[in-house]
Amino acid sequence: MGLSTRHASRYTPIEFIPDDSGVIARTRELLAGLDADSADLLRAFHAIQSEFGYVPRETIPLLAGKFKTTPAEIFGALDFYSELRQTPPAETEVEWCSGPACLLKGSLRIREVLETVLGCSMDGATPDNRVGLRLVQCDGTCHIAPQLRLDHRYLGPLTVGDAVKLARGLKGQTQK
């Protein structure tokens, strides 16, 4: 007799994180029209992130119950998609393109400049959370490679010098 991967606790919503902010109540509203199959999970993630700017940790048990799976599987799916985030976004988002055209045109040097001047690594933020640096995949804007997005505005083609000026400006440093 083989082991079953399903058990009763898998279908019971577990709400063990207190919700003083109304996140759970609002998430319930966002999920109300969605089907409990995995096809709507990505739609749920996008709805929650659109509402809060990220997918808050306290929504995970609710999502697991809605989609009849485990919190671990919800975290796995959430972690898989690079456009989804599990922490609040920085005030200003710098999205660095990792696509082939950008890489061929020197975007790795631009990334190094951004990380060095901003003082944060890829998919991180400055200590004050004013500026965040995120890796994104190619979205077909190769004609302006190498490029990045600053708060969803495209900037490119960029040079290393452009990246230095941009990063210094974001850090509030005075240009010489």
Rosetta constraint file for C-alpha pairs under 8 A:
AtomPair CA 6 CA 10 HARMONIC 6.73 0.50
AtomPair CA 7 CA 11 HARMONIC 7.84 0.50
AtomPair CA 8 CA 12 HARMONIC 7.12 0.50
AtomPair CA 10 CA 64 HARMONIC 7.86 0.50
AtomPair CA 10 CA 65 HARMONIC 7.33 0.50
AtomPair CA 10 CA 68 HARMONIC 6.21 0.50
AtomPair CA 10 CA 69 HARMONIC 5.53 0.50
AtomPair CA 10 CA 70 HARMONIC 5.75 0.50
AtomPair CA 11 CA 64 HARMONIC 7.86 0.50
AtomPair CA 11 CA 65 HARMONIC 5.64 0.50
AtomPair CA 11 CA 68 HARMONIC 4.88 0.50
AtomPair CA 11 CA 69 HARMONIC 6.61 0.50
AtomPair CA 12 CA 65 HARMONIC 5.55 0.50
AtomPair CA 12 CA 68 HARMONIC 7.74 0.50
AtomPair CA 13 CA 61 HARMONIC 6.07 0.50
AtomPair CA 13 CA 62 HARMONIC 5.78 0.50
AtomPair CA 13 CA 64 HARMONIC 6.66 0.50
AtomPair CA 13 CA 65 HARMONIC 4.00 0.50
AtomPair CA 13 CA 66 HARMONIC 7.20 0.50
AtomPair CA 14 CA 61 HARMONIC 5.29 0.50
AtomPair CA 14 CA 62 HARMONIC 6.83 0.50
AtomPair CA 14 CA 65 HARMONIC 7.03 0.50
AtomPair CA 15 CA 61 HARMONIC 5.93 0.50
AtomPair CA 15 CA 62 HARMONIC 6.85 0.50
AtomPair CA 16 CA 61 HARMONIC 7.94 0.50
AtomPair CA 17 CA 58 HARMONIC 5.87 0.50
AtomPair CA 18 CA 58 HARMONIC 7.94 0.50
AtomPair CA 19 CA 23 HARMONIC 6.46 0.50
AtomPair CA 19 CA 24 HARMONIC 6.33 0.50
AtomPair CA 19 CA 58 HARMONIC 7.55 0.50
AtomPair CA 22 CA 26 HARMONIC 6.17 0.50
AtomPair CA 23 CA 27 HARMONIC 5.98 0.50
AtomPair CA 23 CA 56 HARMONIC 7.99 0.50
AtomPair CA 23 CA 58 HARMONIC 7.58 0.50
AtomPair CA 23 CA 59 HARMONIC 7.39 0.50
AtomPair CA 24 CA 28 HARMONIC 6.11 0.50
AtomPair CA 24 CA 58 HARMONIC 7.15 0.50
AtomPair CA 24 CA 59 HARMONIC 6.24 0.50
AtomPair CA 24 CA 62 HARMONIC 7.63 0.50
AtomPair CA 25 CA 29 HARMONIC 6.57 0.50
AtomPair CA 26 CA 30 HARMONIC 6.34 0.50
AtomPair CA 27 CA 31 HARMONIC 6.15 0.50
AtomPair CA 27 CA 48 HARMONIC 6.64 0.50
AtomPair CA 27 CA 59 HARMONIC 6.98 0.50
AtomPair CA 28 CA 32 HARMONIC 6.00 0.50
AtomPair CA 28 CA 62 HARMONIC 7.87 0.50
AtomPair CA 30 CA 44 HARMONIC 7.40 0.50
AtomPair CA 30 CA 47 HARMONIC 6.59 0.50
AtomPair CA 30 CA 48 HARMONIC 7.04 0.50
AtomPair CA 31 CA 44 HARMONIC 6.36 0.50
AtomPair CA 34 CA 40 HARMONIC 6.19 0.50
AtomPair CA 34 CA 44 HARMONIC 7.49 0.50
AtomPair CA 35 CA 39 HARMONIC 7.97 0.50
AtomPair CA 35 CA 40 HARMONIC 6.14 0.50
AtomPair CA 36 CA 40 HARMONIC 7.15 0.50
AtomPair CA 36 CA 66 HARMONIC 5.68 0.50
AtomPair CA 36 CA 67 HARMONIC 4.70 0.50
AtomPair CA 36 CA 68 HARMONIC 7.02 0.50
AtomPair CA 37 CA 41 HARMONIC 7.32 0.50
AtomPair CA 37 CA 67 HARMONIC 5.77 0.50
AtomPair CA 37 CA 68 HARMONIC 7.85 0.50
AtomPair CA 38 CA 42 HARMONIC 7.92 0.50
AtomPair CA 38 CA 67 HARMONIC 6.36 0.50
AtomPair CA 39 CA 43 HARMONIC 7.91 0.50
AtomPair CA 40 CA 44 HARMONIC 6.16 0.50
AtomPair CA 41 CA 45 HARMONIC 6.29 0.50
AtomPair CA 41 CA 67 HARMONIC 7.19 0.50
AtomPair CA 42 CA 46 HARMONIC 6.26 0.50
AtomPair CA 43 CA 47 HARMONIC 6.16 0.50
AtomPair CA 44 CA 48 HARMONIC 6.16 0.50
AtomPair CA 45 CA 49 HARMONIC 6.06 0.50
AtomPair CA 45 CA 55 HARMONIC 6.73 0.50
AtomPair CA 45 CA 78 HARMONIC 7.57 0.50
AtomPair CA 45 CA 84 HARMONIC 7.50 0.50
AtomPair CA 46 CA 50 HARMONIC 5.88 0.50
AtomPair CA 46 CA 84 HARMONIC 7.65 0.50
AtomPair CA 47 CA 51 HARMONIC 6.28 0.50
AtomPair CA 48 CA 52 HARMONIC 6.15 0.50
AtomPair CA 48 CA 53 HARMONIC 7.71 0.50
AtomPair CA 48 CA 54 HARMONIC 6.97 0.50
AtomPair CA 48 CA 55 HARMONIC 5.85 0.50
AtomPair CA 49 CA 53 HARMONIC 4.73 0.50
AtomPair CA 49 CA 54 HARMONIC 4.24 0.50
AtomPair CA 49 CA 55 HARMONIC 5.17 0.50
AtomPair CA 49 CA 84 HARMONIC 7.28 0.50
AtomPair CA 49 CA 85 HARMONIC 7.65 0.50
AtomPair CA 50 CA 54 HARMONIC 7.30 0.50
AtomPair CA 52 CA 56 HARMONIC 7.69 0.50
AtomPair CA 53 CA 88 HARMONIC 6.21 0.50
AtomPair CA 53 CA 89 HARMONIC 6.41 0.50
AtomPair CA 54 CA 84 HARMONIC 6.90 0.50
AtomPair CA 54 CA 85 HARMONIC 5.10 0.50
AtomPair CA 54 CA 86 HARMONIC 5.54 0.50
AtomPair CA 54 CA 87 HARMONIC 5.91 0.50
AtomPair CA 54 CA 88 HARMONIC 5.57 0.50
AtomPair CA 54 CA 89 HARMONIC 6.96 0.50
AtomPair CA 55 CA 59 HARMONIC 7.08 0.50
AtomPair CA 55 CA 84 HARMONIC 7.45 0.50
AtomPair CA 55 CA 85 HARMONIC 6.20 0.50
AtomPair CA 55 CA 86 HARMONIC 5.13 0.50
AtomPair CA 55 CA 87 HARMONIC 7.19 0.50
AtomPair CA 56 CA 60 HARMONIC 7.56 0.50
AtomPair CA 56 CA 86 HARMONIC 6.08 0.50
AtomPair CA 56 CA 87 HARMONIC 6.95 0.50
AtomPair CA 57 CA 86 HARMONIC 7.00 0.50
AtomPair CA 58 CA 62 HARMONIC 7.83 0.50
AtomPair CA 59 CA 63 HARMONIC 6.17 0.50
AtomPair CA 60 CA 64 HARMONIC 6.09 0.50
AtomPair CA 60 CA 71 HARMONIC 5.95 0.50
AtomPair CA 60 CA 74 HARMONIC 6.67 0.50
AtomPair CA 60 CA 75 HARMONIC 7.46 0.50
AtomPair CA 61 CA 65 HARMONIC 6.24 0.50
AtomPair CA 61 CA 70 HARMONIC 7.94 0.50
AtomPair CA 61 CA 71 HARMONIC 5.88 0.50
AtomPair CA 62 CA 66 HARMONIC 6.13 0.50
AtomPair CA 63 CA 67 HARMONIC 6.01 0.50
AtomPair CA 63 CA 71 HARMONIC 7.74 0.50
AtomPair CA 63 CA 74 HARMONIC 7.15 0.50
AtomPair CA 64 CA 68 HARMONIC 5.76 0.50
AtomPair CA 64 CA 69 HARMONIC 4.97 0.50
AtomPair CA 64 CA 70 HARMONIC 5.21 0.50
AtomPair CA 64 CA 71 HARMONIC 5.28 0.50
AtomPair CA 64 CA 73 HARMONIC 7.89 0.50
AtomPair CA 64 CA 74 HARMONIC 6.27 0.50
AtomPair CA 65 CA 69 HARMONIC 6.51 0.50
AtomPair CA 65 CA 70 HARMONIC 7.63 0.50
AtomPair CA 69 CA 73 HARMONIC 6.60 0.50
AtomPair CA 69 CA 74 HARMONIC 7.41 0.50
AtomPair CA 70 CA 74 HARMONIC 6.50 0.50
AtomPair CA 71 CA 75 HARMONIC 6.17 0.50
AtomPair CA 72 CA 76 HARMONIC 6.11 0.50
AtomPair CA 73 CA 77 HARMONIC 6.17 0.50
AtomPair CA 74 CA 78 HARMONIC 6.06 0.50
AtomPair CA 75 CA 79 HARMONIC 5.95 0.50
AtomPair CA 76 CA 80 HARMONIC 6.20 0.50
AtomPair CA 77 CA 81 HARMONIC 6.99 0.50
AtomPair CA 78 CA 84 HARMONIC 6.57 0.50
AtomPair CA 78 CA 85 HARMONIC 7.70 0.50
AtomPair CA 78 CA 86 HARMONIC 7.92 0.50
AtomPair CA 79 CA 84 HARMONIC 7.45 0.50
AtomPair CA 79 CA 85 HARMONIC 7.89 0.50
AtomPair CA 82 CA 135 HARMONIC 7.66 0.50
AtomPair CA 82 CA 136 HARMONIC 6.81 0.50
AtomPair CA 83 CA 136 HARMONIC 7.13 0.50
AtomPair CA 85 CA 89 HARMONIC 7.81 0.50
AtomPair CA 89 CA 93 HARMONIC 7.35 0.50
AtomPair CA 89 CA 129 HARMONIC 7.90 0.50
AtomPair CA 89 CA 132 HARMONIC 7.20 0.50
AtomPair CA 90 CA 125 HARMONIC 6.61 0.50
AtomPair CA 90 CA 129 HARMONIC 4.93 0.50
AtomPair CA 90 CA 130 HARMONIC 5.33 0.50
AtomPair CA 90 CA 131 HARMONIC 5.37 0.50
AtomPair CA 90 CA 132 HARMONIC 5.08 0.50
AtomPair CA 91 CA 129 HARMONIC 6.63 0.50
AtomPair CA 91 CA 130 HARMONIC 4.83 0.50
AtomPair CA 91 CA 131 HARMONIC 6.01 0.50
AtomPair CA 91 CA 132 HARMONIC 7.53 0.50
AtomPair CA 92 CA 130 HARMONIC 6.01 0.50
AtomPair CA 92 CA 131 HARMONIC 4.80 0.50
AtomPair CA 92 CA 132 HARMONIC 6.21 0.50
AtomPair CA 92 CA 150 HARMONIC 7.31 0.50
AtomPair CA 92 CA 151 HARMONIC 6.05 0.50
AtomPair CA 93 CA 131 HARMONIC 5.94 0.50
AtomPair CA 93 CA 132 HARMONIC 4.91 0.50
AtomPair CA 93 CA 133 HARMONIC 6.19 0.50
AtomPair CA 93 CA 134 HARMONIC 7.26 0.50
AtomPair CA 93 CA 149 HARMONIC 7.85 0.50
AtomPair CA 93 CA 150 HARMONIC 5.82 0.50
AtomPair CA 93 CA 151 HARMONIC 5.10 0.50
AtomPair CA 93 CA 152 HARMONIC 7.86 0.50
AtomPair CA 94 CA 131 HARMONIC 7.26 0.50
AtomPair CA 94 CA 132 HARMONIC 5.97 0.50
AtomPair CA 94 CA 133 HARMONIC 4.91 0.50
AtomPair CA 94 CA 134 HARMONIC 6.19 0.50
AtomPair CA 94 CA 148 HARMONIC 6.94 0.50
AtomPair CA 94 CA 149 HARMONIC 5.77 0.50
AtomPair CA 94 CA 150 HARMONIC 4.72 0.50
AtomPair CA 94 CA 151 HARMONIC 6.50 0.50
AtomPair CA 95 CA 133 HARMONIC 5.89 0.50
AtomPair CA 95 CA 134 HARMONIC 4.68 0.50
AtomPair CA 95 CA 135 HARMONIC 5.74 0.50
AtomPair CA 95 CA 136 HARMONIC 6.09 0.50
AtomPair CA 95 CA 148 HARMONIC 5.52 0.50
AtomPair CA 95 CA 149 HARMONIC 4.96 0.50
AtomPair CA 95 CA 150 HARMONIC 6.41 0.50
AtomPair CA 95 CA 151 HARMONIC 7.94 0.50
AtomPair CA 95 CA 152 HARMONIC 7.99 0.50
AtomPair CA 96 CA 111 HARMONIC 6.98 0.50
AtomPair CA 96 CA 133 HARMONIC 7.17 0.50
AtomPair CA 96 CA 134 HARMONIC 6.04 0.50
AtomPair CA 96 CA 135 HARMONIC 5.06 0.50
AtomPair CA 96 CA 136 HARMONIC 5.91 0.50
AtomPair CA 96 CA 147 HARMONIC 7.23 0.50
AtomPair CA 96 CA 148 HARMONIC 4.80 0.50
AtomPair CA 96 CA 149 HARMONIC 6.73 0.50
AtomPair CA 97 CA 102 HARMONIC 6.64 0.50
AtomPair CA 97 CA 107 HARMONIC 7.69 0.50
AtomPair CA 97 CA 135 HARMONIC 6.21 0.50
AtomPair CA 97 CA 136 HARMONIC 5.11 0.50
AtomPair CA 97 CA 137 HARMONIC 5.71 0.50
AtomPair CA 97 CA 138 HARMONIC 6.02 0.50
AtomPair CA 97 CA 146 HARMONIC 7.71 0.50
AtomPair CA 97 CA 147 HARMONIC 6.52 0.50
AtomPair CA 97 CA 148 HARMONIC 5.73 0.50
AtomPair CA 98 CA 102 HARMONIC 6.54 0.50
AtomPair CA 98 CA 103 HARMONIC 6.41 0.50
AtomPair CA 98 CA 107 HARMONIC 7.63 0.50
AtomPair CA 98 CA 135 HARMONIC 6.68 0.50
AtomPair CA 98 CA 136 HARMONIC 6.19 0.50
AtomPair CA 98 CA 137 HARMONIC 5.49 0.50
AtomPair CA 98 CA 138 HARMONIC 6.39 0.50
AtomPair CA 99 CA 103 HARMONIC 6.19 0.50
AtomPair CA 99 CA 137 HARMONIC 5.73 0.50
AtomPair CA 99 CA 138 HARMONIC 4.46 0.50
AtomPair CA 100 CA 104 HARMONIC 6.03 0.50
AtomPair CA 100 CA 138 HARMONIC 7.66 0.50
AtomPair CA 101 CA 105 HARMONIC 6.29 0.50
AtomPair CA 101 CA 142 HARMONIC 5.87 0.50
AtomPair CA 101 CA 145 HARMONIC 6.15 0.50
AtomPair CA 101 CA 146 HARMONIC 7.09 0.50
AtomPair CA 102 CA 106 HARMONIC 6.47 0.50
AtomPair CA 102 CA 107 HARMONIC 5.32 0.50
AtomPair CA 102 CA 142 HARMONIC 6.99 0.50
AtomPair CA 102 CA 145 HARMONIC 4.81 0.50
AtomPair CA 102 CA 146 HARMONIC 4.18 0.50
AtomPair CA 102 CA 147 HARMONIC 6.64 0.50
AtomPair CA 103 CA 107 HARMONIC 4.94 0.50
AtomPair CA 103 CA 108 HARMONIC 6.21 0.50
AtomPair CA 103 CA 146 HARMONIC 7.21 0.50
AtomPair CA 105 CA 145 HARMONIC 6.64 0.50
AtomPair CA 105 CA 146 HARMONIC 5.77 0.50
AtomPair CA 106 CA 110 HARMONIC 6.96 0.50
AtomPair CA 106 CA 146 HARMONIC 6.72 0.50
AtomPair CA 107 CA 111 HARMONIC 6.15 0.50
AtomPair CA 107 CA 146 HARMONIC 5.52 0.50
AtomPair CA 107 CA 147 HARMONIC 7.55 0.50
AtomPair CA 108 CA 112 HARMONIC 6.26 0.50
AtomPair CA 109 CA 113 HARMONIC 6.30 0.50
AtomPair CA 109 CA 160 HARMONIC 6.66 0.50
AtomPair CA 110 CA 114 HARMONIC 6.25 0.50
AtomPair CA 110 CA 159 HARMONIC 7.35 0.50
AtomPair CA 110 CA 160 HARMONIC 5.39 0.50
AtomPair CA 110 CA 163 HARMONIC 5.96 0.50
AtomPair CA 111 CA 115 HARMONIC 6.15 0.50
AtomPair CA 112 CA 116 HARMONIC 6.01 0.50
AtomPair CA 113 CA 117 HARMONIC 5.93 0.50
AtomPair CA 113 CA 160 HARMONIC 7.25 0.50
AtomPair CA 113 CA 163 HARMONIC 6.62 0.50
AtomPair CA 113 CA 164 HARMONIC 6.23 0.50
AtomPair CA 113 CA 167 HARMONIC 7.80 0.50
AtomPair CA 114 CA 118 HARMONIC 5.70 0.50
AtomPair CA 114 CA 119 HARMONIC 7.89 0.50
AtomPair CA 114 CA 133 HARMONIC 7.96 0.50
AtomPair CA 114 CA 163 HARMONIC 6.65 0.50
AtomPair CA 114 CA 164 HARMONIC 7.10 0.50
AtomPair CA 114 CA 167 HARMONIC 5.87 0.50
AtomPair CA 115 CA 119 HARMONIC 5.53 0.50
AtomPair CA 115 CA 120 HARMONIC 5.22 0.50
AtomPair CA 115 CA 121 HARMONIC 5.36 0.50
AtomPair CA 115 CA 122 HARMONIC 6.92 0.50
AtomPair CA 115 CA 133 HARMONIC 7.80 0.50
AtomPair CA 116 CA 120 HARMONIC 7.07 0.50
AtomPair CA 117 CA 164 HARMONIC 7.27 0.50
AtomPair CA 117 CA 167 HARMONIC 6.02 0.50
AtomPair CA 117 CA 168 HARMONIC 6.60 0.50
AtomPair CA 117 CA 171 HARMONIC 7.83 0.50
AtomPair CA 118 CA 126 HARMONIC 6.64 0.50
AtomPair CA 118 CA 131 HARMONIC 7.72 0.50
AtomPair CA 118 CA 167 HARMONIC 6.12 0.50
AtomPair CA 118 CA 168 HARMONIC 7.52 0.50
AtomPair CA 118 CA 170 HARMONIC 7.84 0.50
AtomPair CA 118 CA 171 HARMONIC 6.38 0.50
AtomPair CA 119 CA 126 HARMONIC 6.45 0.50
AtomPair CA 120 CA 124 HARMONIC 5.76 0.50
AtomPair CA 120 CA 125 HARMONIC 5.63 0.50
AtomPair CA 120 CA 126 HARMONIC 5.62 0.50
AtomPair CA 120 CA 132 HARMONIC 7.91 0.50
AtomPair CA 120 CA 133 HARMONIC 7.39 0.50
AtomPair CA 121 CA 125 HARMONIC 7.32 0.50
AtomPair CA 121 CA 133 HARMONIC 7.09 0.50
AtomPair CA 122 CA 133 HARMONIC 5.40 0.50
AtomPair CA 122 CA 134 HARMONIC 5.60 0.50
AtomPair CA 122 CA 135 HARMONIC 6.33 0.50
AtomPair CA 123 CA 132 HARMONIC 7.13 0.50
AtomPair CA 123 CA 133 HARMONIC 5.34 0.50
AtomPair CA 123 CA 134 HARMONIC 4.36 0.50
AtomPair CA 123 CA 135 HARMONIC 6.23 0.50
AtomPair CA 124 CA 132 HARMONIC 5.78 0.50
AtomPair CA 124 CA 133 HARMONIC 5.66 0.50
AtomPair CA 124 CA 134 HARMONIC 6.94 0.50
AtomPair CA 125 CA 129 HARMONIC 5.43 0.50
AtomPair CA 125 CA 130 HARMONIC 7.29 0.50
AtomPair CA 125 CA 131 HARMONIC 5.59 0.50
AtomPair CA 125 CA 132 HARMONIC 3.98 0.50
AtomPair CA 125 CA 133 HARMONIC 6.01 0.50
AtomPair CA 126 CA 130 HARMONIC 6.24 0.50
AtomPair CA 126 CA 131 HARMONIC 5.59 0.50
AtomPair CA 126 CA 132 HARMONIC 6.39 0.50
AtomPair CA 131 CA 170 HARMONIC 7.15 0.50
AtomPair CA 131 CA 171 HARMONIC 7.87 0.50
AtomPair CA 138 CA 142 HARMONIC 7.80 0.50
AtomPair CA 141 CA 145 HARMONIC 7.18 0.50
AtomPair CA 142 CA 146 HARMONIC 7.54 0.50
AtomPair CA 144 CA 155 HARMONIC 7.74 0.50
AtomPair CA 144 CA 156 HARMONIC 4.90 0.50
AtomPair CA 144 CA 157 HARMONIC 4.54 0.50
AtomPair CA 145 CA 156 HARMONIC 6.08 0.50
AtomPair CA 145 CA 157 HARMONIC 4.99 0.50
AtomPair CA 145 CA 158 HARMONIC 7.26 0.50
AtomPair CA 146 CA 156 HARMONIC 6.05 0.50
AtomPair CA 146 CA 157 HARMONIC 5.08 0.50
AtomPair CA 146 CA 158 HARMONIC 5.62 0.50
AtomPair CA 146 CA 159 HARMONIC 7.80 0.50
AtomPair CA 147 CA 154 HARMONIC 6.90 0.50
AtomPair CA 147 CA 155 HARMONIC 5.54 0.50
AtomPair CA 147 CA 156 HARMONIC 4.34 0.50
AtomPair CA 147 CA 157 HARMONIC 5.39 0.50
AtomPair CA 147 CA 158 HARMONIC 5.84 0.50
AtomPair CA 148 CA 154 HARMONIC 5.93 0.50
AtomPair CA 148 CA 155 HARMONIC 5.52 0.50
AtomPair CA 148 CA 156 HARMONIC 6.73 0.50
AtomPair CA 149 CA 153 HARMONIC 5.08 0.50
AtomPair CA 149 CA 154 HARMONIC 4.46 0.50
AtomPair CA 149 CA 155 HARMONIC 5.90 0.50
AtomPair CA 150 CA 154 HARMONIC 6.48 0.50
AtomPair CA 150 CA 155 HARMONIC 7.16 0.50
AtomPair CA 158 CA 162 HARMONIC 5.82 0.50
AtomPair CA 158 CA 163 HARMONIC 6.85 0.50
AtomPair CA 159 CA 163 HARMONIC 6.42 0.50
AtomPair CA 160 CA 164 HARMONIC 6.29 0.50
AtomPair CA 161 CA 165 HARMONIC 6.31 0.50
AtomPair CA 162 CA 166 HARMONIC 6.10 0.50
AtomPair CA 163 CA 167 HARMONIC 6.00 0.50
AtomPair CA 164 CA 168 HARMONIC 6.04 0.50
AtomPair CA 165 CA 169 HARMONIC 6.02 0.50
AtomPair CA 165 CA 175 HARMONIC 7.59 0.50
AtomPair CA 166 CA 170 HARMONIC 6.17 0.50
AtomPair CA 167 CA 171 HARMONIC 6.18 0.50
AtomPair CA 168 CA 172 HARMONIC 6.15 0.50
AtomPair CA 168 CA 173 HARMONIC 5.09 0.50
AtomPair CA 168 CA 174 HARMONIC 7.31 0.50
AtomPair CA 168 CA 175 HARMONIC 7.38 0.50
AtomPair CA 169 CA 173 HARMONIC 5.82 0.50
AtomPair CA 169 CA 174 HARMONIC 7.39 0.50
AtomPair CA 169 CA 175 HARMONIC 7.87 0.50
